[in-house]
Amino acid sequence: MQRRSVCHTGRRLAVPRHVPDACMLPLPPATQALLLTNVAIYFLTQLLGPGTFGIFALWPVGQGFWPWQVVSYGFLHFDFNHLFFNMLGLWMFGGELEQVWGQKRFLVFYFASVVAAALTQLLVNFLLGSGAPTVGASGGLFGLLLAFAMIFPNRIILLFFVIPMKAKWLVALYGVIELYQGVYVLNSGVAHFAHLGGMLGGLLTLRYWRGQAPFGRR
């Protein structure tokens, strides 16, 4: 079988300047379950070997795609760094959002972002003729980051761990970076449009909950 590169959704540029009070409390149950499940699956795939990607990674349509992959890919990670920084972001942003929304709404939002990222990546792969699979939780994480910036727009986050920036400006910068790299930086191994798709899915979910366009008043 021909070896193919794996396109992952990794991104590690920012952390909150101050750990929020919510993070000092026990991690909420849904965030904790997602974190533990991702870690457990990572080590399981290390034991089973890279063939696991062939079943659960997000493959382009017609090249190994199955419907469950729009969710399952979000629990796979390319290497330990990919896992670590995604789980760090989930811990930093997910716990506080779950405390704001509650467990059910948090999970709906997270998986809406994961699925939206998957659909975006499938479309991009189709348009570009790419045959690489995609793995990683970053689509869900980018959705959470967008929601964090909309709910806590003036919260200070450290860009590159040193540069203080308000969450709302960080998300705008992320969007520009991902769009630029998606268009001009080809074959980087990072699914930039999946990140944008996760943000779009998160935005649409929030607007649906609020009864805003393009959705009717609820």
N, C-alpha and C positions, 0 to 999 in steps of 0.2 A: 504493500500500500504506500502511495506517495506521501511523504511527510509534508504537512502544511503548517504554516505559521498560524498562531492563535492571536486574534485581535482582542485585546482586553480593554476594560473600561477604567483603568487606573488613573488617578489624579491625586496629587498630594501637595497642595499649595497653602493650606490655611488651617489655623486652629483658633478658637476663641482666645482673646487676650487674657481674660480671667475665666477660670472654670466656673460656670454658672452654679447657683445654689442647688438647682435641680440635680446636678451631677454629683452633689455631695450626699444625696439621699440614695437609698437602694434603687438600682436600675429598674425601671418599670417593666412589667412582665413581657409585653410584646417585644420591646427593644432587646431585652435579655434573651428571649427565645430566638430572635433573629441572629443575634450575635453568636450565641452558643451553637446554633444550627450551622451557620457558615463555617465556624471553626471546626466543628466535628466533620462536616463534609470535606473540608480541605484536607484534613489528615486522612480521611477515608480514601480520597482520591490518590493521595500519596502512596497508600498501601496497595490500591488496586491498579495503579498505573494510569498513564495518559489515555488509555482506551476509553476511560469513563467519559471523556469529552465527546466521544463519538456518539454517545446516546443523549447526553443532557446539555451539551453546549448549544448555542444558537447558530444553526447552520443556515446558509442561504436556501431559499425555496428551490427545490429540485436538486439539491446537493446534500441531502441528508436531513432536511427539515422535518420536524414533527411538532404538532401544536403545543405540546407541553413545554417545549423549549423556550417559549416566550416568558416563562416563569423560572424554569429550572436553571437556565444559564446564570441567573442572578445569585445562585448559591455556589458557583464554581469560581475558583481563582487561579490565575496563572502561576504565581509563586507566592512565597511568604510575605514579601513586601507589599504585593498587590492586596493580599488579605489584610495585613496589619493596618495599612492606612485607610482602607475602606471601613474596617471595623472601628478604628479610632474615630472616624467621622460619624459613624452610626451612633457610637456612644456619646459623642459631644453634642450632636444635633438631635438625634432621635429621641433620647430620653426626655429632654425638655419639651419637645413637641408632643410626645405621648401624654405627658402630664397636662398639657393644654387641651388636647383633643379627647383623650381617653383611648383605651386599647383598640376598640373596634374601628373608630375613625382613623386612627393612626395606621393600622394595617391596610385599610382600604386605600389610603393615600399612598403608602409606600409601594404597594403592588400595582397601583395605577401608574406610578412613575416607572416601575420596572417594565411593565408591559408596553407603555408608550415608548420607552427607550428601545425595546426589542423591535417594535413595529417600524420605528424610524430606521433602525439599522438594517432591517430586512429590505426596506425600500431603497436605501442607499446602496446596499450590496447588489440589488437587482439592477439599479441604474448604472453602476460601475462595473458590473460583471465580476464582482469579487467572489472568491470561493472560500475565504477564511472564516472559521467559526468565531463567535464572540462569547466571552465569559466575563463575569464580574458584577458586583453589586452597585457599581458607580451610577447606573441609571437611577436607581432608587435613591442613592445618596444625593445626587444632584437635585432631585425633586425635593428632598428634605432641606437642602441648602436654600433653595428658592423659597420654600415656605418659611424657613427660619428668618430670612431677610424680609419677608413681607410682614411677619408677625413681630419681629424684633429688628426693625430697620436700622436703628441707631446703635445696636450692640456692636462693640468693637471686636474685630477679628484680626489676628496677626497673619498677614500675607507673607509667605515664605518663612513663617515663624518669627519674623522680626518687624515687619512694617504694619503699624496699626491702621485699620481701615474699617469704616462702617459697613455693616453687613450688606446694606442695599447697594453700595458702590462695588463691593467685592463681587456680588452676583452679576452685576452689569459687566464688570471686567471679565469674569469667567465666560460669560456669553460671547463676548467679542473674541476672546482668545480661542474658544472652542470653534467658533464659526471660521475664524481665520485659518486655524490649523486643519480643520476639516476640509477646507477648500484648497489650501495651498501646500499643506504638508502631507504628502501622500506616503503610503507605506510606512507610517510611523509605528504601527502595531497598536495604536490606541484608537478606540471607537469614539471619536469626537462627536459625531452626529448622534450617537446613542446618548451621550451626556446632554446634548441639546434636547433630544427627545424626552429624556427624563424630566428636564426642567419644564418642557411644554406640557407633559402629562400632569405634572404637579400644578402648574398654573391653571390648566383647564379644570382640574378637580376642585381647586379652591374657588374658582369662579362659579362652578356648578353649585357648590355648597352655598355660595353667597347670592345665587340667583342673578348673576351678572352675565352680560353678553359673552359668548353667543347663545347662552342658555336663558330660558325665560325665568321670570320671577317665581320663586318657589313658595 
